[in-house]
Amino acid sequence: MCGKSFSVFPSRVPVRVFCSRRCKNKYHSAFLVGKNNTRRKRRVLTCETCGRHFEVHPYLADKRRYCSYKCSGVSIRGKIRSDNKGLTILSKKIRGSFNYRQWRSDVFFRDDFTCGRCNTRGGPLHAHHVKRFSEIIAEYKIQTLKQALECAELWDLNNGTTLCVRCHQTPRKEGRTRRRNND
């Protein structure tokens, strides 16, 4: 197609050989332009995210909904954010704030770095909200970091306790089974 010279293994000589994929694609597109070849027919679909039209093979028409990985990712992230109303992002912002880190260290110092349940000292510790973090956010209808910083109950030291990793996982499991049994 392009006129370049290149070497080929002797076993490949009877087959059409091209110097690159670009030349191969040019050859096939030029060869198949005038022919009614079912292999080249494509279906035109519309991307659900951006609205662009894109072509796919007929066997992929039922599976494809987006024109690119970028549009697919935007759609998926948008669904996650709309399902939990952005609370995951908000809780990460709150837990990454200076006030949260300060509250956490104050709880550890008050409890002398000792687990409130099993009395083990040191090791990996968690600062646990006695009244659930998510309940406080829902009760005060907190939607921004500024509102969270102004909420006094979120930063109350009496609402926090120090737990080791094992003890911190225990109340969560008990709470899940209680809620399932009550439903």
Secondary structure, DSSP 8 states (H G I E B T S, - for coil): ---------GGGTTS---SSHHHHHHHHHHHHSSS--GGG--EEEE-TTT--EEEE-GGGTTT---SSHHHHHHHHHHHHHHHTTTHHHHHHHHHTSHHHHHHHHHHHHHTTTB-TTT--BSSSEEEEESS-HHHHHHHTT--SHHHHHH-TGGG-GGGEEEEEHHHHHHHHHHHHHHHHHH-
